[in-house]
Amino acid sequence: MKKNRPVVVIMTVIISISLISCGNKPDEIIDVRDNAEDQEKIILRFISSWGGVDSKAETLQEVLVQFTKENENIEIVNESLFGEDFLPKIKTDFASGNSPDVFGLWPGSDIRALIRAGKVADLSGLMEKNPEWKATFKGSTLEYTTYDGKIYGLPFETIFEVLFINKDLFELYSVPVPETYEQLKNAVVVFRKNGIVPIAYNSLSEGTYLYQNMVAHLAGKKIVENPSHPELGKYYKTAMEYMRELYRLEAFPEDAFTMTNQERNSLFQEKKAAMIVQGSWFIGNFRDDDETVDVVYFPYPEEGNAPPHTMIHGLGNGCFYISSDSYTDSVKQEASIKLLRMLTSKETAAIFAKQTGMLSSVDIREFKIDYNRLTRRGQLLINNGRQFIGPPDSFVDRTVWDEVISEGMPYVLVGEWEIDYLWNKAVSAGLLSR
């Protein structure tokens, strides 16, 4: 995204976990001979976006360590990465024949492409043999990981996107919390006059949560979730006009085009920015007793198709899969299934809920989780929500979204490119191909 091209700080975290303790005999999951005592240590490669400074990275490490303690014949190499480095890494691994054994990936064009290429194991039979496991997933969440009638992934993390606000800054400068786009612009003007960055935005793909919320509210659910809809381009381009308007109001940091994701997040966390559009996973970065931060509905444009109290809502990177290579490997199959079962268990979901505030796609009502304050606020928004839309970038080609729309947005903001040029460039690159 950029003319002043952003510097991507690579935070590569490769954690090799190898702990040996008195192991318990593995539970039988499928009809595979249990010969753990006779075989050498099995090494499994795992990757997700829960690495580095991600709010779930520490908890993930804890549960993987516990897994290796309970399964002395298995070693986990955790290659999870934070931010922009994750997607290129996992795509390169699959393309080069170096497939991870178990991995996390959000629904969208990338997982569909891997499935079409035969890189992802069909778990339908596994679920049929383990109906009690299948029954732990909430409602229709398995539909998001089902393609052509086959279950390929198991949903674990439910996400939503909202506007995070520093309440203390709003109170200090007597700024009403914006409910509409016009009110958002008014808030931008006041904060900028007082030397506060209004919106923590950067031009990497994670920064486009602001843009995709505009797309969602302008287009509405029916159009966003149907990339072949003839009016889709109209709303994508209108949202670009809104972004350019905010840029001209100086809503963004001066170095937005070179800022890393961590720097953008820190801008909000350090009270140097009043607002940031982020996902529910961002909640884990705040102490439960910090009442200066709040989450609210994204301000809606009055001319949009979506009603007030609309939310982007769906599944996050915590959708877990097994690669076809691992599933057809006589040595790795059982170990991979054991890891997948642990990752999607009720007990693991409860740990993530308690420690990170994550909302789970696994039914953990029996644990009676005392969620942190911001998660409870998010649940309240969901309960009162009027329309729920899947993330727009999951219904189009994600690579084109990242490499054309995200990277091209700065050119539009500064006026070097026309909006039609960027949109046509994205379409020509295959944005609407699924």
C-alpha positions, 0 to 999 in steps of 0.5 A: 500500500503506498508510495512512501512504501511502508517498512515491514518489520519482520518479526519471525518467531520460530519456537521449537518446543521439545519437552520430555516428561512422563507421557500418558498413553494417547487417546484413540481418535481413529483406527491407527495402531498405537505404537508410541513406545516403539517409535522415535520422536515425531516432529510436527510443524505448526504455524498460525498468525499467533506469534511474536507480539500477538496477544495470543502468542504466549497462551499458544506457547503454554498449551503447546508446551503442555501438549508435549508434556502429555505426549512425550513422543511428539515435538512441536516446532511452532513457526507462528508469525505476527502481522504481515509476515504470516501469510507470505510464509505459509503460502511459500511453504505450501508452494515449495512443498514444505507444508506445515503439519497443522496450521491456522488460517482464516476463511477466505480465498487462500484456504480455498486455493489450498483446498483446490490444490489438494493441500488440505486434508478432508476431515469429514470422515474424522468428524463422522467417527467422532460425533462428540468432538463435532458436537462441541462446535457452536451452531453453524460455525462448521459451515465456514470451514466446509467446502463442497460439502466437505469439512476441511477445518475446525473453527476455534476463534470467533472474531468481530471488528469494532472501533476502539476508543480512548475514552479518557481522550474523548472526555478530556476534549469533550468529544462525543463518541461518534455514531455516524460518519459525519460525527466521526469527521467532527471528532477528527477535526477536534482531535487534530486541533488538539495535537492528538492523532484522530485514527491510528491507521497505517497502510499495511493490510491490517490497517485496512480494517478501517476501509473494510468497515466502510465497505461493509457499512456502505454495501451491506451484507447481501452485496459484500458477501457476493463478489459477483454483485454488479454494484460491488465496485460502486461501494468499494470505490465510495469507501475509497472516497471516504478514506481520501476525505479522512486523509485530507482532514488529517485523520491519520498519523503523518507516517501512516505509509511507513508505520508498522502494525506494532507501531500503529497499535502502540500509537493507540495504546500509548494514548497518542491516538484517540481511535483505532479500528481493530478486531476482537483479538486486540482486546488481549492487549489491555488490562482488565482494570483499564477502564479508559478504553472502550469498544463501540460500533463502527460509525455508520454512513447514513447513505449506506445499505447497512443499518446502524449497529452493523458489525463485521463478524466471523471466524479468525485465524483460529480455524485449524487444519491438517495438511494433506501431506501430514494426514496421509503420512502413516507416522504423522497422521495420529500425532497431527490429529491429537494436536488438532484435537487438543487445539480445538478442545473445550479445555483449550478454548477455556484457557484462551477465553480466560487469558486473552478474552477470546470468544470461542467457536467451541461451546464452553458454557460449562466453564462459566468464563468470567470474561474481561470487561472489553470482551463483555462489552463486545458481547453486548454489541453483538447481542444488540447488533442488527446486521453481521457481515463477514470480513470483506477481504475474505470474500475476494482474493486476499492476495490482491486485497493485500498487494493491490488495494492495501498497497495502492491506497496511499497513491489514492489518498495523496491524489496520485492515482484516481479511484477508478484506476486502483479499482480497475487495477485490483479487478484486473489482478483477480480481486473478484476471483474466488 
